[in-house]
């Protein structure tokens, strides 16, 4: 048997594998940042309707959750967080990769504006697919702040989805879909533009070289800008998805109603309530996702495609 040609092109990873690894990487990162998501959601729901704020700061929220609900309490809603990544991240990555390939010409990637438009489109569609898991996540993480008699008591994400459909109708799974999609589009546009610009500026300083540390610093800068831009939309999404219907009347008529009531009752800067855990989650989640994705890509190329020189491809 003749040996394979030295200059033979290495086998390529299939799109299905890329989608699978993308979703898996997002799920792995969520295991680490779920407590921050929980704190962010609790902070955004604290003081709803002008009621007394339950938490003074993010650290107060975290200590209160640990004290009242135990160590396992900070991982409330983890199953919903994992399902959200399995739906949202996988869909977003799949659509982004497909559109990226379609818009590439003669081996050249699309320009910056095209990349931004691709990111916005992929983020919006991914958010629509991931909204049911998002609704379950918001409700599960919010439950512990309520009196025992008012808690929904979902056992896991699948129990939550089944009960929501049975008790409130299937369309409730997409409650808050418009602000959820809007948030995803804002996040993807802000993240893509600010990450690319931050990375470029850091390299020009001469203190950074392309590598993990550069990606981490650029991600944290991007996270700061993205957090500031997307938090008002995120608060509207969170409160709409957690709201209850009293005597046939919902608490809010839509995102604009949420924002106007929040500003009127709690002040303008309450639109950025939960900023610290939101920011602390966004940067590391991006970094961790790419670390896990790179390692999975590298392992697949090495052990399945037998490409010993393979890198993570990121």
C-alpha positions as CSV (number, residue, x, y, z in Angstrom):
1,X,0.0,0.0,0.0
2,X,1.4,3.4,-1.0
3,X,1.8,6.1,1.6
4,X,-0.5,9.1,1.3
5,X,1.0,12.1,-0.5
6,X,2.8,14.5,1.8
7,X,1.1,17.5,0.2
8,X,-2.4,16.0,0.3
9,X,-5.0,18.4,1.6
10,X,-6.1,17.4,5.1
11,X,-9.7,16.3,5.6
12,X,-12.1,19.0,6.7
13,X,-14.6,18.9,9.6
14,X,-18.2,18.6,8.5
15,X,-20.6,21.4,9.2
16,X,-22.7,19.1,11.5
17,X,-19.6,18.6,13.7
18,X,-18.9,22.3,13.8
19,X,-22.5,23.0,14.9
20,X,-22.3,20.2,17.5
21,X,-19.0,21.5,19.0
22,X,-20.3,25.1,19.0
23,X,-23.3,24.2,21.1
24,X,-21.3,21.9,23.3
25,X,-18.7,24.6,23.9
26,X,-21.4,27.0,24.9
27,X,-22.9,24.5,27.3
28,X,-19.6,23.8,28.9
29,X,-19.0,27.5,29.5
30,X,-22.5,27.9,31.0
31,X,-21.6,25.4,33.7
32,X,-19.1,28.0,35.0
33,X,-21.1,31.2,34.6
34,X,-24.6,30.0,35.6
35,X,-24.4,31.6,39.1
36,X,-23.7,35.0,37.4
37,X,-26.8,34.5,35.2
38,X,-28.8,33.7,38.3
39,X,-27.6,36.8,40.1
40,X,-28.2,39.0,37.1
41,X,-31.8,37.9,36.7
42,X,-32.5,38.3,40.4
43,X,-31.1,41.8,40.3
44,X,-33.2,42.8,37.3
45,X,-36.4,41.6,39.1
46,X,-35.5,43.2,42.4
47,X,-37.8,46.2,43.1
48,X,-40.3,45.3,40.3
49,X,-43.4,47.6,40.4
50,X,-41.8,50.0,42.9
51,X,-41.6,47.3,45.6
52,X,-38.7,47.4,48.1
53,X,-35.5,46.2,46.6
54,X,-34.5,42.7,47.8
55,X,-30.8,43.1,47.0
56,X,-28.6,46.2,47.4
57,X,-25.7,45.0,45.2
58,X,-24.8,41.9,43.2
59,X,-22.6,40.7,46.0
60,X,-25.5,41.1,48.5
61,X,-27.7,39.0,46.1
62,X,-25.1,36.3,45.8
63,X,-24.6,36.1,49.6
64,X,-28.3,36.1,50.2
65,X,-28.9,33.2,47.7
66,X,-26.1,31.2,49.3
67,X,-27.5,31.8,52.8
68,X,-31.2,31.1,52.0
69,X,-30.9,28.5,49.3
70,X,-27.6,26.8,49.9
71,X,-24.7,26.1,47.5
72,X,-26.9,24.2,45.1
73,X,-29.2,27.3,44.9
74,X,-26.7,29.3,42.9
75,X,-27.1,26.7,40.1
76,X,-30.9,26.9,40.0
77,X,-32.0,26.8,36.4
78,X,-28.8,25.1,35.1
79,X,-30.8,22.7,33.0
80,X,-32.6,25.6,31.3
81,X,-29.2,27.4,30.8
82,X,-27.8,24.3,29.1
83,X,-30.9,23.9,26.8
84,X,-30.6,27.5,25.9
85,X,-27.0,27.0,24.7
86,X,-28.0,23.8,22.9
87,X,-30.7,25.7,20.9
88,X,-29.5,29.3,20.7
89,X,-25.7,28.8,20.3
90,X,-26.0,25.9,17.9
91,X,-28.5,27.6,15.7
92,X,-26.5,30.9,15.7
93,X,-23.3,29.2,14.9
94,X,-24.8,27.0,12.2
95,X,-26.5,30.0,10.4
96,X,-23.4,32.2,10.8
97,X,-21.1,29.6,9.3
98,X,-23.5,28.8,6.4
99,X,-24.0,32.5,5.5
100,X,-20.3,33.2,5.9
101,X,-19.5,30.5,3.4
102,X,-22.2,31.7,1.0
103,X,-20.9,35.3,1.1
104,X,-17.2,34.3,0.7
105,X,-15.9,34.9,-2.8
106,X,-12.8,33.2,-4.4
107,X,-11.5,32.1,-1.0
108,X,-11.8,35.6,0.5
109,X,-14.0,36.2,3.6
110,X,-16.8,38.8,3.5
111,X,-16.0,42.3,4.5
112,X,-16.6,43.8,7.9
113,X,-20.1,45.2,7.2
114,X,-21.2,41.8,5.8
115,X,-19.8,40.0,8.8
116,X,-21.8,42.4,11.1
117,X,-25.0,41.8,9.1
118,X,-24.4,38.0,9.1
119,X,-23.9,38.2,12.9
120,X,-27.1,40.2,13.4
121,X,-29.1,37.8,11.3
122,X,-27.7,34.6,12.9
123,X,-28.2,36.1,16.4
124,X,-31.8,37.0,15.7
125,X,-32.8,33.6,14.3
126,X,-30.9,31.8,17.1
127,X,-32.7,33.9,19.7
128,X,-36.1,33.0,18.3
129,X,-35.2,29.3,18.5
130,X,-33.8,29.7,22.0
131,X,-36.7,31.7,23.5
132,X,-38.6,28.8,25.1
133,X,-35.5,27.8,27.0
134,X,-34.9,31.4,27.9
135,X,-38.4,31.8,29.3
136,X,-37.8,28.6,31.4
137,X,-34.4,29.9,32.6
138,X,-35.8,33.3,33.7
139,X,-38.6,31.7,35.6
140,X,-36.5,29.1,37.3
141,X,-33.8,31.5,38.4
142,X,-36.5,34.0,39.7
143,X,-38.4,31.4,41.7
144,X,-36.2,31.5,44.8
145,X,-36.9,35.2,45.4
146,X,-40.7,34.6,45.9
147,X,-42.6,33.4,49.0
148,X,-43.1,29.7,49.1
149,X,-46.8,29.9,48.2
150,X,-46.1,32.0,45.1
151,X,-43.3,29.8,43.6
152,X,-43.8,27.9,40.4
153,X,-41.6,25.0,41.6
154,X,-40.4,23.7,38.2
155,X,-38.4,20.5,38.7
156,X,-36.2,21.0,35.6
157,X,-36.4,22.7,32.2
158,X,-38.5,20.0,30.6
159,X,-41.0,20.1,33.4
160,X,-41.1,23.9,33.1
161,X,-41.7,23.7,29.3
162,X,-44.5,21.1,29.7
163,X,-46.2,23.0,32.5
164,X,-46.0,26.3,30.7
165,X,-47.7,24.8,27.6
166,X,-50.3,23.0,29.8
167,X,-51.1,25.9,32.1
168,X,-50.6,29.0,29.9
169,X,-50.6,27.8,26.3
170,X,-47.8,27.1,23.7
171,X,-47.4,30.7,22.7
172,X,-46.2,31.6,26.2
173,X,-43.0,29.8,25.3
174,X,-42.3,32.7,23.0
175,X,-43.3,35.4,25.5
176,X,-40.8,38.3,25.2
177,X,-39.6,37.0,21.9
178,X,-39.3,40.4,20.3
179,X,-37.0,41.9,23.0
180,X,-35.1,38.6,23.1
181,X,-34.5,38.8,19.4
182,X,-33.7,42.5,19.7
183,X,-31.2,41.9,22.5
184,X,-29.5,39.1,20.5
185,X,-29.2,41.4,17.4
186,X,-27.8,44.3,19.6
187,X,-25.4,41.9,21.3
188,X,-24.1,40.3,18.1
189,X,-23.7,43.7,16.4
190,X,-22.0,45.3,19.4
191,X,-19.9,42.3,20.2
192,X,-18.6,41.8,16.6
193,X,-17.7,45.4,16.0
194,X,-16.2,46.1,19.5
195,X,-14.3,42.8,19.7
196,X,-12.7,43.3,16.3
197,X,-11.8,46.9,17.0
198,X,-10.4,46.2,20.5
199,X,-8.3,43.4,19.2
200,X,-6.9,45.5,16.4
201,X,-6.1,48.4,18.8
202,X,-4.4,46.2,21.4
203,X,-2.1,44.6,18.8
204,X,-1.0,48.1,17.6
205,X,0.1,49.0,21.1
206,X,3.0,46.5,20.7
207,X,2.2,44.9,24.1
208,X,0.0,42.1,22.8
209,X,0.5,39.2,20.3
210,X,-2.3,37.1,18.8
211,X,-3.1,34.5,21.4
212,X,-5.3,33.5,24.4
213,X,-4.4,36.6,26.5
214,X,-5.2,39.0,23.7
215,X,-8.6,37.2,23.1
216,X,-9.4,37.5,26.8
217,X,-8.6,41.2,27.1
218,X,-10.5,42.0,23.9
219,X,-13.4,39.9,25.1
220,X,-13.6,41.8,28.3
221,X,-13.5,45.2,26.5
222,X,-16.1,44.0,24.1
223,X,-18.2,42.7,27.0
224,X,-18.2,46.1,28.7
225,X,-19.5,47.9,25.5
226,X,-22.0,45.1,24.7
227,X,-23.3,45.1,28.3
228,X,-23.9,48.8,28.3
229,X,-25.7,48.7,24.9
230,X,-27.9,45.6,25.5
231,X,-28.9,45.8,29.2
232,X,-32.1,47.9,28.8
233,X,-33.4,45.4,26.2
234,X,-32.3,42.5,28.5
235,X,-34.2,43.9,31.5
236,X,-37.4,44.3,29.3
237,X,-37.0,40.7,28.1
238,X,-36.4,39.4,31.7
239,X,-39.4,41.1,33.2
240,X,-41.8,40.2,30.3
241,X,-40.8,36.5,30.5
242,X,-41.2,36.4,34.3
243,X,-44.5,38.4,34.5
244,X,-47.7,36.8,35.7
245,X,-51.2,37.5,34.4
246,X,-53.5,38.8,37.2
247,X,-57.3,38.7,36.5
248,X,-56.7,38.1,32.9
249,X,-54.4,41.2,32.6
250,X,-50.7,40.9,32.1
251,X,-48.3,43.1,34.1
252,X,-46.8,44.7,30.9
253,X,-48.1,45.3,27.5
254,X,-44.7,45.2,25.8
255,X,-41.0,46.2,26.0
256,X,-41.7,49.9,25.8
257,X,-44.2,49.6,28.7
258,X,-41.6,47.8,30.8
259,X,-38.9,50.4,30.2
260,X,-41.2,53.4,30.8
261,X,-42.5,51.9,34.1
262,X,-39.0,50.9,35.2
263,X,-37.7,54.4,34.7
264,X,-40.7,56.0,36.3
265,X,-40.8,53.8,39.4
266,X,-37.1,52.9,39.9
267,X,-35.1,55.6,38.1
268,X,-33.2,55.8,34.8
269,X,-30.1,53.9,35.9
270,X,-32.2,50.9,37.0
271,X,-32.1,50.0,33.3
272,X,-28.6,48.8,34.0
273,X,-29.5,46.9,37.2
274,X,-27.4,43.7,37.5
275,X,-24.6,45.3,35.4
276,X,-21.8,43.7,37.3
277,X,-22.9,40.0,37.0
278,X,-24.0,40.6,33.4
279,X,-20.6,42.0,32.5
280,X,-18.8,39.4,34.5
281,X,-20.7,36.7,32.7
282,X,-20.5,38.0,29.1
283,X,-16.7,38.2,28.8
284,X,-15.6,35.0,30.5
285,X,-18.5,33.0,28.8
286,X,-17.1,34.1,25.4
287,X,-13.5,33.3,26.3
288,X,-14.5,29.9,27.8
289,X,-16.7,29.0,24.8
290,X,-13.8,29.5,22.4
291,X,-11.3,27.7,24.7
292,X,-13.6,24.6,24.8
293,X,-14.3,24.9,21.1
294,X,-10.6,25.1,20.2
295,X,-9.8,22.0,22.3
296,X,-12.7,20.0,20.8
297,X,-11.7,21.0,17.3
298,X,-8.1,20.1,17.9
299,X,-8.9,16.7,19.4
300,X,-11.3,15.9,16.5
301,X,-8.7,16.8,13.9
302,X,-6.0,14.8,15.7
303,X,-7.9,11.6,16.7
304,X,-10.6,11.4,14.1
305,X,-9.1,13.0,11.0
306,X,-5.5,11.9,12.0
307,X,-4.1,15.4,11.4
308,X,-1.2,15.5,13.8
309,X,-0.3,19.1,12.9
310,X,-3.8,20.3,13.7
311,X,-4.5,23.4,15.7
312,X,-7.9,24.5,17.1
313,X,-8.5,26.5,13.9
314,X,-9.6,29.6,15.7
